[in-house]
Amino acid sequence: MQGATYLDHAATTPMLESAVAAMTDALRRTGNASSLHGAGRRARRAVEESRERIAAAVGARPSEVVLTTGGTESDNLAVKGLYWARHSADDRRRRVLVSAIEHHAVLDSAEWLATHEGAEVELLEVDHEGRVRPEVLRAALAREPERVALVSVMWANNEVGTVNPIRELAAIAHEFDVPLHTDAVQAVGILPVDFAACGVDALTLTGHKLGGPIGAGALLLGREVALTPLLHGGGQERDVRSGTLDTPGVVGLAAAVEQSVADGPRRATQLAGLRDDLVGKIRATVPDATLNGDPGTGVVEGGPSRLPGNAHLSFPGCEGDSLLMLLDAHGIECSTGSACTAGVAQPSHVLLAMGAGDATARGSLRFSLGHTTTAADVDAVAAVIGQVVERARKAGAR
């Protein structure tokens, strides 16, 4: 990181050495995995062995691993593909239920369906910790269940780190004969994710959140789940995702998924300790700073109730963007977690959905820790956060 204190692992985490080595070796080889000659067969073997490794790590069958370019494509494929398939089978099914704290890859896909396909998008409200309560989903589904096309609820929120009870939510959806998709890009490799056991119909994962390459990901898709493709062409990936496969990327993805999942329990404990130390030191210096989301002391379906490496805090009287740039000047790289449209900062839709006011939603920072984070990184933040907050408050008061 060339001296920087990198605390933005939720955006992208550095590649694991095992993934770099596997991908580098694959880059030296030639072959289209759809070709029938020797080079093509070798590429196909590498892809299928990688598919098997990914499946084994996340509790799926190899045939359920649909390879994609990452989280955004997988989310679009799931939301649009499930809607089209369900609506085609029964034109009454227009309702799309998504949580209010979804990543924009899901929210914008749903809104596109509303604008162009006549879908009726309904946002599932969350509690003050950012969690979809089972009774909320049940109530939404009980209203005209025959008109619901799909449900999409993320496994763990990318901004505040709160974990949802996905297994319970999937069971409720299935009571009403509705498929459930979950965006699990923040969860795979750090939380206990088991595709078969959790009962969801489709699950998104991506490489660059867990130590793999950017541009490689997967949609885990149940074998009996109907899905209309976004892309048409050669019919690769069960004919739901055409396109020449990126063999080196797939190989790198498999290496990263395998290692991160195997090392997940140890790393979760380590990161939770570092995160708690970070939060404690920040609040000791800035007493009115508040932690957003689940406190991280509970358990949700066998795992922690908050992402172990997530620390999302609000600083009263500050603008998040000011804090970010002041920290960056000290070599500390983090995130506001808020969207930016046409250069104009917008308050976090996640915090607003959780009931936070506009000022709180604007004055927040996300520190996300990962496999390269050390105690020295925590100390680096603690050493400057007081003066940074003071400067940001003075700037905001002008």
Secondary structure, DSSP 8 states (H G I E B T S, - for coil): -TT-EE-BTTT-----HHHHHHHHHHHT----TT--SHHHHHHHHHHHHHHHHHHHHHT--GGGEEEESSHHHHHHHHHHHHHHHHHHH-TT--EEEEETT--HHHHHHHHHHHHHH--EEEEE---TTS---HHHHHHHHHSSGGGEEEEE--SB-TTT-BB--HHHHHHHHHHTT--EEEE-TTTBTTB---HHHH--SEEEEEGGGTTS-TT-EEEEE-TT-----S--SS-TTTTTS-S---HHHHHHHHHHHHHHHHHHHHHHHHHHHHHHHHHHHHHHHSTT-EE-S--S-SEETTEESB-TTEEEEE-TT--HHHHHHHHHHTTEE-B----EETTEE---HHHHHTT--HHHHHSEEEEE--TT--HHHHHHHHHHHHHHHHHHHHHHH-
